[in-house]
C-alpha cells in the first residue's frame, strides 16, 4: 500500500485521467474530491463490498439446480413424411 501525505487543495493523480483532491481536513474526517471519466464507477468501500455480496448472492440463486423430475414433459411423436 502506498501512503501519501497531502495538504488541503493538493492532489493525487492516478493515471492521466483520475484525480483525488483534498478538500478539507478536520479532527477525524478528511473530505476528498474525485475527478474521473464518466464511465468509471466510484463507490465507497462499504458500498462496493455490499454490491459485490449482492451480485454473488444473485449469481448463486441463478445457478440453483432445478428439479427436472417435477417438470411435465410432452412426448413428441415422429411421423414419416409421405409424398
C-alpha positions as CSV (number, residue, x, y, z in Angstrom):
1,X,0.0,0.0,0.0
2,X,1.3,3.4,-0.9
3,X,0.8,6.0,1.8
4,X,0.9,9.7,0.9
5,X,0.8,12.9,2.9
6,X,-1.3,15.7,1.3
7,X,-2.4,19.1,2.4
8,X,-5.7,20.9,1.6
9,X,-6.0,21.6,-2.2
10,X,-3.2,19.2,-3.1
11,X,-4.0,16.4,-5.5
12,X,-3.1,12.8,-6.2
13,X,-3.2,11.6,-9.8
14,X,-4.0,8.0,-10.9
15,X,-3.0,7.6,-14.5
16,X,-3.8,10.6,-16.7
17,X,-7.5,10.9,-16.1
18,X,-8.2,10.3,-12.4
19,X,-7.6,12.9,-9.7
20,X,-8.1,12.9,-6.0
21,X,-8.1,16.3,-4.4
22,X,-8.0,17.0,-0.6
23,X,-11.0,19.4,0.0
24,X,-10.9,19.7,3.8
25,X,-9.3,18.2,6.9
26,X,-10.9,18.2,10.4
27,X,-10.2,16.4,13.6
28,X,-11.4,13.0,12.5
29,X,-12.5,13.5,8.9
30,X,-10.9,14.1,5.5
31,X,-13.0,15.2,2.5
32,X,-11.7,14.1,-0.8
33,X,-13.0,15.1,-4.2
34,X,-12.6,12.6,-7.1
35,X,-12.5,13.5,-10.7
36,X,-12.7,10.6,-13.2
37,X,-14.1,9.9,-16.6
38,X,-17.9,9.4,-16.7
39,X,-17.6,5.6,-17.5
40,X,-15.7,4.9,-14.3
41,X,-17.8,3.9,-11.3
42,X,-16.8,5.4,-8.0
43,X,-18.1,3.8,-4.8
44,X,-17.3,4.0,-1.1
45,X,-15.6,0.8,0.1
46,X,-18.5,-0.4,2.2
47,X,-20.9,0.1,-0.7
48,X,-18.5,-1.8,-3.1
49,X,-18.5,-4.7,-0.7
50,X,-22.3,-4.7,-0.5
51,X,-22.7,-4.6,-4.3
52,X,-20.2,-7.5,-4.6
53,X,-22.0,-9.5,-2.0
54,X,-25.4,-8.9,-3.6
55,X,-24.1,-9.8,-7.0
56,X,-22.6,-13.1,-5.6
57,X,-25.9,-13.9,-4.0
58,X,-27.9,-13.2,-7.2
59,X,-25.5,-15.4,-9.1
60,X,-25.8,-18.2,-6.6
61,X,-29.6,-18.0,-6.8
62,X,-29.5,-18.1,-10.6
63,X,-27.3,-21.3,-10.5
64,X,-29.6,-23.3,-8.2
65,X,-30.4,-26.6,-9.8
66,X,-34.0,-27.1,-11.0
67,X,-35.6,-30.4,-10.0
68,X,-36.4,-31.8,-13.5
69,X,-38.5,-34.6,-12.1
70,X,-41.2,-32.2,-11.3
71,X,-41.4,-30.8,-14.8
72,X,-44.2,-32.1,-17.1
73,X,-42.8,-33.4,-20.3
74,X,-44.8,-33.7,-23.5
75,X,-43.8,-36.6,-25.8
76,X,-43.1,-35.8,-29.4
77,X,-44.1,-38.3,-32.0
78,X,-42.2,-38.7,-35.2
79,X,-44.2,-39.0,-38.4
80,X,-42.8,-40.2,-41.7
81,X,-43.1,-37.6,-44.3
82,X,-45.1,-39.2,-47.1
83,X,-45.0,-37.8,-50.7
